[in-house]
């Protein structure tokens, strides 16, 4: 699912369940944003593209559960 808000295109995690317990991600050149899908108008965390890539790679490599 994609929603455009605050000038960002937000995508719900593919691991989202029907109860809405998930995160949403938005990406721009050089940054990634993460927010709680239950509070779309609440705060979002901003990560550099390098930090986000490192996090995603660590999850894929099973270094983070």
Number of C-alpha atoms within 10 A of each C-alpha: 9 12 14 10 11 8 8 14 15 22 17 19 14 10 9 13 9 7 7 11 12 16 19 22 20 21 18 11 7 11 14 19 19 19 20 18 19 13 10 14 11 9 11 16 10 16 16 15 16 11 14 18 13 12 15 13 13 13 12 11 10 9 10 10 7
